[in-house]
Amino acid sequence: MKVIPVIDILKGEVVHAVRGKRSEYQPLRSILCDSVDPLEVAERFKMLGFDELYVADLDAIIDCSDDFQVFTHIADKTGLKLIVDAGVTSMDRAQSLLSSGVSSLVVGTETLSTMSFVGDAVKAFGNGRVIVSLDLLGDKVFVKPGFSDRTDPLSLLIEFEQLGVSRVIVLDLARVGSGEGVNIEFLKKVLEDLKMDVYVGGGVRNIWDLVELRILGVSGVLVATAFHAGKISVEELQREGFI
């Protein structure tokens, strides 16, 4: 199981994401790094032994900006494999993002307009470079107004799998930064019904949450707050064989 650190970028700075309430996000305060510069935070994670980084470009998600230079800088300077959610909703923006040095693009249900885009992206770029994020707010799927497809979480995941998706992130925005733990019961259903690699984000509290998720069969876990608050240490990750 991969443990992947996360940085959220808003107005060019790394911020502390809490429960998806973006208007309330504050600049990052971390025991790991005293900077809010995305490159410097990424470099710190590289120094700690990580080889992948998940980045949520909130500026792009909110405003559909297509300035992806920050990813080029991070990829060039650190060599990290970047998994990026930049609110991509068109093939042109997807191509631009992948050309910036990003290893995998994330298609989130929060910004998805049509299911056909997922299928088109998988066909164009391969399922190794496209990850779908099932964005949840509690037990409800977070989708754009007017999204016309089914919104039952499990049914939607099955449809993504039928479109050729091989990796999915179950991201509960209501748990992000909360330290409340993850929804284990829902994850059990997902893992029983699907053959995709399942990644989890939102609510991870400590090293024992990671151990439990590994036993459950999760392929990867996204972690931010627990690292920055010192709830999970590099020494613990090394002891348990995560890095």
Secondary structure by P-SEA (a helix, b strand, c coil): cbbbbbbbbccccccccccccccccccccccccccccaaaaaaaaaaacccbbbbbcccccccccccaaaaaaaaaacccccccccccccaaaaaaaaaccccbbbbcccccccaaaaaaaaaacccccbbbbbcccccbbbbcccccccccaaaaaaaaaaacccbbbbccccccccccccaaaaaaaaaaccccbbbbbcccccaaaaaaaaaacccbbbbccccccccccaaaaaaaccc
